[in-house]
């Protein structure tokens, strides 16, 4: 009985060693993939920061003013002035219309307005 137990224990140790070997390499592979993804994320964030800086540079008010002046004949753009804006009181909101009640409404029962009924 003991030799069978020794053989089974030996096989279990070999199986666990093989499992640990595979898990170690799978973990190392996953870590390499994570590092690759993190490098890609850093690169994309740097690219996004560069594009935001370029967008801010291209949207400078003096540059846009010069472009609007240079292309006035074609675009007809005028500079904005405070008088072009309105106040909230000047907004015409649509009136809400409630449907008319065509049929009379019958109320059954009595409404008890005494203090005990409240």
N, C-alpha and C positions, 0 to 999 in steps of 0.2 A: 504494500500500500504506500510505503514511503517513496519508493522510486517514482511512482505515478505522480505523487504530490510534488516531488522535486522537478519532474519534467513539466508539469502544468505551471509551476511557479516560474521556471526558466522561460517557458513560452510566453507567459504573461509579461515578464520583464522585457523580453525581446519585442513584444507587441507594443508595450508602453514606450519603449525607446524609439521605435519606428514612428509611433504617433507623435512623440515630442519632436522628433527630427522634422517631420512634415509641418507641424505647427510652427516651428521656429522659422522655417523658410517661407511659409505663408505670411507670417507676421512681418518678416523683413521685406517681403515683396509689397505688402500693404503700406509699410512705412515709407518705402521708396516712392510709391504712388502718391502718398500724401505730401511728401516733400516736393514732388513734381507739380502737384496741383497748387501748393502754396507758392512756388516760384511763378507759376502762371498767374495767380491772383495778384501777386506783387507787380508783375509786369503790366497787367491790365489796369491796376490802380494808378501806376505811374503814367500810363497812356491816357487815362481819364483825367488825371490832374493836368497833363500837358494840353489836352483838348479844352479843358475849362479855362486854362490860362490863355490859350489862343482865342477862345470865344470872347473872353473879357477884353483882350487886346483889340479884336476886330470890332467890338461894340462900344468903343470909346465915343463919348458924345461929340467931341470935336471932329473925329474922323467921320462920323455919320452926318454931322452938319455939313462938312465939306462935300461929302458925296451927294447929299440932297441938293446943295447949291449947284454943284457941277451938272447934275442930271435934272434940273428943274424943268427944262423944256419938255423932256420926255415923261417925267413922273408927275410933275405938278405938286410936289410936296411942299408944304409950308411949315415953318416952325410952330410948335405948340405954344399957346399963350393961356394964362389963367382964365381969361374971359371965355374960352371955348368950353369950359366945363360948367355943368349945371349943379343945382342943389337937389337934394332928395325931395324937396317939396315940389319941384317942377316935374317930377315923374308922373305920368298919367297911368295909374293902375286901373285895370279893368274892374268894373263893378260886378260884384257877384249877385246873381239873380236867384232868388228862391222860387221854387215852383209854387204856383197857386194851388190852394186846396179847393177842389171842385166839389167834392162831396162833403156833406156835414159830418162832423165827428160826434158820435154818441158816447157820452160818458156815463157809465153805470156805477152806481154806488155813491157814497157821500164822502167828502173829504173832511176828516176830523182835524180841525186846527186848534183844538184846545191843548193845554200844556200836557195833559195826560196822554194825548195821542201822539205827541212827538216823542 
